Amino acid sequence: MNQTARLDDLAATPVAPRASRSLADRAWLVAGLLVAALTLLPVGALVVLAAQPTGDVWNHLMTTVLPRSLRTTFLLLLGVGLITFVIGTGTAWLVTMCRFPGRRLFDWALLLPLAVPTYIIAYTYVEILTFTGPVQSLVRDLFGFRTSREYWFPEIRSLGGAIFVMGFVLYPYVYLTTRAALLLQSASTLDVSRTLGAGPMRLFFRVALPLARPAIVVGISLALMECLNDIGAVTFFGVHTLSFSVYDTWVHRSSLAGAAQIACAMLALVFALLWMERRARKGQNFHTPSTHYRTLPSYRLTGGRAWLATAACALPILIGFVFPAALLTDYASRRLDALSDPRLISAIKNTLTLSVSAALLTVVIGVVLTYAHRVQASRLTQLSGRIASIGYAIPGTVLAVGILIPVANFDNFVDGVARSTFGISTGLLLIGSGTALVYAYMIRFLAVSYGQIESGFGKVTPHLDMAARTLGRSSGRILFEVHLPILRPVLLTALLLAFVDCMKELPATILLRPFNFETLATTVYNAASREAFGEGALPALLIVLVGLVPSILLARTSAVSFRDKASTRRL
């Protein structure tokens, strides 16, 4: 009814000339290319900066820092990749193909660790597992130990500790993609396998895993890129990865060119991961031969097997979400008076200002990119969208180094013009106001909004555009009067996801924030750096509570998406 009324209103306007429509359509193409250029600018600046001479710094980096950082980063990625693979695929198989106590709860609860940033998990587990923490205190009370020399306990501030904690936080990426792949597998294929005598384990290893391989590779790649981006968790654990080395070389060695050179090595590693992900998925697409949907066959687990399945699904949730959230809640409840602390209030305001601004910007640019390809479907508009989406794969430390130089040059140029023309100094206009940080957020999380918006536009029939064109509307008016009202729920979802990601971002925030400018993320980081766990508990809990919203939304969206596909296949 609303679409009919809208098209009736369109009929009252005379048809626009074809030349003006063509000019307006080209404007969308230019806008898409401009966004792609803004995305590539930090990468180009990074390469130029890395080419500058660094004197003896580069020799030191090549002989000591870079080899150690590369080795540590490789071991961290390998360990996290193995943990996320085992937990993600195992739990996805259990909740999809087996029936046991708690299955419906675990179906969505296994996504809860996504609500907790890695640096907050690290922050809590350093407190939980250190000598004065509750776990070791309980061990000493139970066995009568007095000093740490009387018993052995694994060191949390180590590479092994980082692998353990980050693996239990990042496994939902693999769980989500694998679960979706298993739900959409052909029931006929699994039935044939069972007819030929394949039991649950053989069916899992010989049939389900190979069919879900493309989705598993995507999930592991996402987890590894998040792991590579991290700087807070590795700092708390004392693990010197490439991301930490970029920060250390920039801040503590005062060598931006040296940091850029390490950042280029990180960028090469990211592109290698993307290449391996594409290579692993090449030729691995599988299609369901039947158009009729049937519920997948499932195994009813009984006795000890059922409780083992329950424990296997409950353990990642306990380690990745429940224990850290419980500790944060306990500590935060003791410091509720801090809610009136001007520093915390300022950090909340700064976080909201930056995150809302960046989220709105990513949604607007996502609409521009998607609509540009809809109006003028070409290789250029398609390429613009792909280039704009690579920012999610660029670690925050790398992005910060690449952004600093062009933004600082622009600030200096504006300041020079203002001094010579008006006799006043504008100072660091973009960096000092936080605009550079919003720019970094936009590049980093544009892919989040763009993917949601592109999916939403794909569900709007092109016939609406054709009808509106026939009735005389330009491409711009079609967007505002037809598409945006229809896509309002999609735009709100994209805005929410981008907002939460911006709020949790730490590496770029640390390196690009204005002087004496704190957010919730940097407040947690600073408190942990001073070993002041109580001070950081409340802002950390606020981040987790806000992060719960997209996690629950993601669980509901994935369930609805599967039901929609199932209904389509029934038809």
C-alpha positions in Angstrom: 0.0 0.0 0.0 2.8 2.4 0.9 4.7 1.7 -2.2 1.6 2.2 -4.3 1.0 5.6 -2.7 4.6 6.6 -3.2 4.5 5.7 -6.9 1.2 7.7 -7.2 3.0 10.7 -5.8 5.8 10.2 -8.3 3.4 10.4 -11.2 2.7 14.1 -10.4 6.2 15.1 -11.4 7.1 15.6 -15.1 9.7 13.3 -16.6 13.3 14.6 -16.1 15.5 15.0 -19.2 17.7 12.1 -20.1 20.8 14.2 -20.1 20.3 15.4 -16.5 19.5 11.8 -15.4 22.8 10.6 -17.0 24.7 13.4 -15.2 23.2 12.5 -11.9 24.0 8.8 -12.4 27.7 9.7 -13.2 27.8 11.6 -9.9 27.2 8.4 -8.0 30.1 6.8 -9.8 32.4 9.7 -8.9 31.3 9.4 -5.3 32.1 5.7 -5.2 35.6 6.3 -6.7 36.2 9.1 -4.2 35.5 6.7 -1.3 37.8 4.1 -2.8 40.5 6.7 -3.1 40.1 7.7 0.6 40.4 4.1 1.6 43.6 3.6 -0.4 45.2 6.8 0.8 46.5 5.4 4.1 47.9 2.4 2.3 49.7 4.6 -0.2 51.0 6.9 2.5 52.2 3.9 4.5 54.3 2.6 1.5 55.8 6.1 0.9 56.7 6.5 4.6 58.2 3.1 4.8 60.6 4.0 1.9 62.1 6.8 3.9 65.6 6.1 5.4 65.6 5.2 9.1 69.4 5.1 9.8 70.4 2.4 12.3 66.8 1.8 13.4 66.0 -0.5 10.4 69.1 -2.6 11.0 68.0 -3.1 14.6 64.5 -3.9 13.5 65.7 -6.4 10.9 68.1 -8.2 13.2 66.1 -8.3 16.4 62.6 -6.9 16.5 61.2 -8.2 13.2 62.3 -11.9 13.3 61.1 -12.2 16.9 57.8 -10.5 16.2 57.2 -12.6 13.0 57.9 -15.8 14.9 55.6 -14.8 17.8 52.8 -13.7 15.5 53.0 -16.9 13.5 52.8 -19.1 16.6 49.9 -17.0 18.0 48.0 -17.2 14.7 48.7 -21.0 14.5 47.5 -21.6 18.0 44.4 -19.4 17.8 43.6 -20.9 14.4 43.7 -24.5 15.8 41.6 -23.6 18.9 38.9 -21.7 16.9 38.8 -24.5 14.4 38.3 -27.3 17.0 35.8 -25.4 19.1 33.9 -23.7 16.3 33.4 -26.8 14.1 32.8 -29.1 17.0 30.1 -27.0 18.7 28.5 -26.2 15.3 28.2 -29.9 14.6 26.8 -30.7 18.0 24.0 -28.0 18.0 23.1 -28.7 14.4 23.2 -32.5 14.1 22.7 -33.7 17.6 20.0 -33.6 20.3 21.1 -33.2 23.9 20.2 -31.2 27.0 20.6 -27.4 26.5 20.9 -27.6 22.7 18.5 -24.7 22.0 20.2 -22.5 24.6 23.7 -23.2 23.2 22.5 -22.5 19.6 22.6 -18.7 20.4 24.6 -18.6 23.6 27.8 -19.8 21.8 27.9 -16.4 20.1 28.1 -14.5 23.5 32.0 -14.2 23.5 31.7 -11.9 20.5 30.3 -9.3 23.0 33.7 -9.1 24.8 36.7 -7.5 23.2 39.9 -9.5 23.4 41.7 -6.9 25.5 38.9 -7.1 28.1 39.1 -10.9 28.3 42.9 -10.6 28.7 42.3 -7.9 31.3 40.0 -10.2 33.3 42.0 -13.4 33.0 45.2 -11.7 34.1 43.3 -10.9 37.3 41.6 -14.4 37.6 44.8 -16.5 37.1 47.6 -14.4 38.7 49.1 -15.3 42.1 46.6 -13.1 44.0 43.7 -14.1 41.8 40.7 -16.3 42.9 41.9 -19.5 41.2 45.4 -19.6 42.7 44.1 -18.4 46.1 41.6 -21.4 46.0 44.5 -23.8 45.2 46.5 -22.5 48.1 43.6 -22.8 50.5 42.7 -26.3 49.4 46.2 -27.7 49.6 47.7 -25.5 52.3 50.4 -23.9 50.1 51.8 -20.6 51.2 54.1 -19.5 48.4 54.2 -20.0 44.6 57.4 -22.1 44.9 55.4 -24.9 46.6 53.3 -25.7 43.5 53.2 -25.2 39.7 50.7 -23.1 38.0 50.7 -22.2 34.3 51.8 -18.6 33.6 49.0 -16.5 32.1 51.3 -13.7 31.0 52.8 -15.8 28.2 52.3 -16.8 24.6 50.3 -19.9 25.7 48.1 -17.7 27.8 47.4 -15.4 24.9 46.6 -18.3 22.6 44.2 -19.9 25.2 42.3 -16.7 26.0 42.0 -15.3 22.4 41.0 -18.7 21.0 38.1 -18.9 23.4 37.0 -15.3 22.5 37.3 -15.6 18.7 35.9 -19.1 18.1 32.3 -17.7 17.4 33.5 -16.6 13.9 34.1 -20.2 13.0 31.0 -21.4 14.8 28.8 -19.0 13.0 30.0 -19.7 9.5 30.2 -23.5 10.0 26.7 -23.7 11.6 25.3 -21.8 8.6 27.0 -24.1 6.2 25.8 -27.2 8.0 22.2 -26.0 8.2 22.1 -25.5 4.5 23.6 -28.9 3.6 21.6 -31.3 1.6 19.7 -33.8 3.8 19.8 -36.3 0.9 23.6 -36.3 1.0 23.7 -37.0 4.7 20.9 -39.7 4.3 23.0 -41.5 1.6 26.0 -41.4 3.9 24.1 -42.9 6.7 22.6 -45.6 4.4 26.1 -46.6 3.5 27.0 -47.2 7.1 28.6 -43.9 8.2 28.3 -43.3 11.9 28.3 -39.8 13.5 32.1 -39.5 13.7 32.7 -40.7 10.2 29.9 -38.6 8.8 31.4 -35.5 10.5 35.0 -36.1 9.3 34.3 -37.6 5.8 31.1 -35.7 4.7 30.2 -32.6 6.8 33.7 -31.1 7.2 34.6 -31.3 3.5 31.2 -29.8 2.5 31.6 -27.0 5.1 35.3 -26.3 4.2 34.7 -22.9 2.4 32.7 -21.6 5.4 35.3 -22.9 7.9 38.1 -21.2 6.0 36.2 -17.9 6.0 35.5 -18.1 9.8 39.2 -18.9 10.6 40.4 -16.1 8.4 38.1 -13.6 10.2 39.4 -14.8 13.6 43.0 -14.6 12.5 42.6 -11.0 11.2 41.0 -10.0 14.5 43.9 -11.7 16.3 46.4 -9.8 14.1 44.7 -6.5 14.9 44.9 -7.0 18.6 47.2 -4.8 20.7 45.6 -4.7 24.1 45.6 -8.5 24.9 49.1 -9.1 23.7 50.3 -6.1 25.7 48.7 -7.5 28.9 50.2 -10.9 28.2 53.7 -9.6 27.4 53.6 -11.1 23.9 55.5 -9.1 21.3 53.6 -9.5 18.0 53.9 -7.4 14.9 51.1 -5.1 16.1 52.8 -4.5 19.4 56.1 -3.8 17.6 54.5 -1.1 15.4 53.2 0.6 18.6 56.5 0.2 20.4 58.6 1.5 17.5 56.3 4.5 17.0 55.7 5.5 20.7 58.8 4.3 22.5 61.5 4.5 19.8 60.1 7.6 18.2 60.6 6.2 14.7 57.5 6.6 12.6 59.3 5.4 9.5 60.4 2.2 11.3 56.9 1.6 12.5 55.7 2.0 8.9 58.2 -0.6 7.7 56.9 -3.1 10.3 53.3 -2.1 9.3 54.1 -2.9 5.7 55.2 -6.4 6.8 51.9 -6.8 8.7 50.0 -5.6 5.6 51.8 -8.2 3.5 50.8 -10.9 6.1 47.2 -9.8 5.9 47.2 -10.0 2.1 48.8 -13.4 2.4 46.0 -14.5 4.7 43.4 -13.2 2.3 45.1 -14.9 -0.6 45.2 -18.2 1.2 41.6 -17.9 2.2 40.6 -17.3 -1.4 42.9 -20.1 -2.6 41.5 -22.5 -0.1 37.9 -21.7 -1.2 38.7 -21.9 -4.9 36.6 -24.6 -6.6 35.1 -25.6 -3.3 31.5 -24.4 -3.9 28.8 -27.0 -3.3 25.2 -26.8 -4.4 22.1 -28.6 -3.2 20.8 -30.8 -6.0 17.2 -30.7 -4.7 14.9 -27.7 -4.4 12.8 -29.4 -1.7 13.8 -28.7 1.9 13.8 -31.3 4.6 14.9 -31.1 8.2 18.4 -32.4 8.6 18.7 -35.9 10.2 19.9 -35.6 13.8 21.3 -38.0 16.4 19.7 -38.2 19.8 22.5 -38.4 22.4 21.8 -40.2 25.7 23.5 -41.0 28.9 27.2 -39.9 29.2 27.4 -38.8 25.6 24.6 -36.3 26.1 26.2 -34.8 29.1 29.6 -34.7 27.4 28.0 -32.7 24.5 26.4 -30.4 27.0 29.8 -29.8 28.7 31.6 -29.4 25.4 29.2 -26.5 24.5 29.0 -25.0 27.9 32.8 -24.8 28.5 33.5 -22.2 25.7 30.7 -20.0 26.9 31.9 -20.2 30.5 35.5 -19.4 29.6 34.8 -16.9 26.9 31.9 -15.0 28.5 30.5 -16.1 31.9 33.6 -16.0 34.0 34.9 -12.7 32.7 31.5 -11.1 32.9 30.9 -12.3 36.4 34.3 -10.9 37.6 33.6 -7.6 35.9 30.2 -7.4 37.5 31.6 -8.2 40.9 34.3 -5.6 40.8 32.1 -2.9 39.1 29.3 -3.4 41.7 31.8 -2.2 44.3 32.6 1.0 42.5 29.2 2.2 41.3 30.1 5.6 42.8 32.6 6.0 39.9 29.5 6.6 37.6 29.7 10.2 38.8 33.4 10.5 38.2 34.0 13.3 35.7 36.7 11.3 34.0 34.4 8.3 33.4 31.6 10.7 32.2 34.0 12.4 29.8 35.2 9.0 28.5 31.6 7.9 27.9 30.8 11.2 26.1 33.9 10.9 23.9 33.1 7.2 23.1 29.5 8.1 22.1 30.6 11.1 20.0 33.2 9.2 18.1 31.3 6.0 17.7 28.0 7.6 16.6 29.8 10.0 14.2 31.8 7.1 12.6 28.8 4.8 12.5 26.6 7.4 10.7 29.5 8.1 8.3 30.0 4.4 7.5 26.2 3.9 6.8 26.0 7.0 4.6 29.1 5.9 2.6 27.8 2.3 2.5 24.6 3.5 0.9 26.5 5.6 -1.6 28.7 2.7 -2.7 25.8 0.3 -3.0 23.5 2.7 -4.8 26.3 3.7 -7.2 26.6 0.1 -8.3 22.8 -0.2 -8.6 22.5 2.9 -10.7 25.5 2.3 -12.9 26.5 -1.4 -12.7 30.0 -1.5 -14.0 33.5 -2.8 -13.1 34.4 0.5 -11.7 31.6 0.7 -9.2 32.1 -3.0 -8.3 35.8 -2.3 -7.8 35.1 0.7 -5.7 33.0 -1.4 -3.3 35.6 -4.1 -3.0 38.4 -1.6 -2.3 36.3 0.2 0.3 35.8 -3.2 2.0 39.4 -4.0 2.5 39.7 -1.7 5.5 38.3 -4.4 7.8 41.3 -6.5 7.0 43.8 -3.8 7.8 44.9 -3.9 11.5 44.3 -0.7 13.5 47.9 0.0 14.2 48.7 -0.2 10.4 45.8 2.0 9.6 46.9 4.6 12.2 50.4 4.8 10.8 49.1 5.3 7.3 46.5 7.9 8.3 48.8 10.0 10.4 51.1 11.4 7.6 48.4 12.6 5.1 46.2 14.0 7.9 49.1 15.7 9.6 50.2 17.2 6.3 46.7 18.6 5.7 46.6 20.0 9.2 50.0 21.8 8.7 48.9 23.1 5.3 45.7 24.6 6.8 47.6 26.0 9.7 50.1 27.6 7.3 47.4 29.2 5.2 45.6 30.5 8.3 48.8 32.0 9.7 49.8 33.8 6.5 46.2 35.0 5.7 44.6 35.7 9.0 47.5 35.7 11.4 46.0 32.9 13.6 47.0 29.3 14.2 44.5 26.5 13.7 46.8 23.9 15.2 46.2 20.2 14.5 42.7 20.7 13.2 41.8 17.1 12.2 44.0 15.2 14.7 43.3 17.5 17.6 39.5 17.3 17.1 39.3 13.6 16.7 38.3 13.8 13.0 41.3 11.6 12.1 40.1 8.9 14.5 36.6 9.0 12.9 38.3 8.7 9.5 40.2 5.6 10.8 37.0 4.1 12.2 35.2 4.7 8.9 37.9 2.9 6.9 38.2 0.1 9.4 34.5 -0.7 9.7 33.0 0.4 6.4 32.8 -3.3 5.3 30.5 -4.0 8.2 27.9 -1.5 7.1 28.5 -2.0 3.4 27.8 -5.8 3.6 24.5 -5.2 5.5 23.3 -2.5 3.1 24.4 -4.4 0.0 22.3 -7.4 1.2 19.3 -5.1 1.9 19.5 -3.4 -1.6 19.6 -6.9 -3.2 16.2 -7.7 -1.8 14.5 -4.6 -3.3 13.1 -5.4 -6.8 14.6 -3.4 -9.7 11.1 -2.9 -10.9 10.6 -0.1 -8.4 13.5 1.8 -9.9 12.2 1.3 -13.4 8.7 2.5 -12.4 10.0 5.6 -10.6 12.3 6.4 -13.6 9.3 6.1 -15.9 7.4 8.5 -13.7 10.2 11.1 -13.9 12.3 10.7 -10.7 16.0 11.1 -10.7 18.3 8.6 -9.1 18.8 10.7 -6.0 15.0 11.2 -5.4 14.4 7.5 -6.0 17.0 6.7 -3.2 15.4 9.1 -0.7 11.7 8.5 -1.6 11.7 4.8 -2.3 14.8 2.9 -1.1 15.7 4.5 2.2 12.1 4.1 3.7 12.1 0.4 2.6 15.6 -0.2 4.0 15.2 1.5 7.3 15.5 -1.7 9.4 18.6 -2.7 7.5 20.2 0.7 7.9 19.5 0.7 11.7 21.1 -2.8 11.9 24.2 -1.6 10.0 24.4 1.5 12.2 24.2 -0.6 15.4 26.9 -3.0 14.3 29.2 -0.2 13.2 28.6 1.7 16.4 29.6 -1.2 18.6 32.7 -2.1 16.6 33.8 1.6 16.8 33.2 1.6 20.5 35.4 -1.5 21.1 38.3 -0.5 18.7 41.5 0.0 20.7 44.7 0.0 18.5 43.7 3.0 16.3 42.2 4.8 19.2 45.4 4.6 21.2 47.6 5.9 18.4 45.3 8.6 16.9 43.4 10.0 19.9 43.9 13.7 20.7 46.0 14.6 23.8 44.3 13.9 27.1 41.4 12.4 25.2 40.1 9.1 26.8 37.4 6.7 25.6 36.0 3.7 27.4 38.5 1.4 25.6 41.5 3.5 26.5 40.3 3.9 30.1 40.3 0.1 30.4 43.7 -0.2 28.7 45.2 2.5 31.0 43.8 0.9 34.1 45.2 -2.5 33.2 48.6 -1.0 32.4 48.7 0.3 35.9 47.5 -3.0 37.4 44.4 -1.2 38.7 41.8 -3.8 37.9 39.1 -2.2 40.1 39.3 1.1 38.2 38.8 -0.4 34.8 36.0 -2.9 35.7 33.1 -0.5 35.3 34.1 0.9 31.9 34.9 -2.7 30.8 31.5 -3.9 31.9 29.8 -1.0 30.0 31.6 -2.1 26.8 30.5 -5.7 27.3 26.8 -4.7 28.0 26.7 -2.7 24.8 28.5 -5.4 22.9 25.8 -7.9 23.9 23.2 -6.1 21.7 24.8 -7.0 18.3 25.7 -10.5 19.5 22.0 -11.3 20.3 21.0 -9.5 17.1 23.4 -11.6 15.1 22.0 -14.8 16.6 18.4 -13.8 15.8 19.4 -12.6 12.3 21.1 -15.9 11.4 18.2 -17.9 12.6 15.7 -15.8 10.7 17.9 -16.0 7.6 18.0 -19.7 7.7 14.2 -19.9 8.1 13.7 -17.6 5.1 16.0 -19.8 3.0 14.2 -22.9 4.2 10.8 -21.4 3.3 12.2 -20.5 -0.2 13.4 -24.0 -0.7 10.1 -25.4 0.3 8.4 -23.4 -2.4 
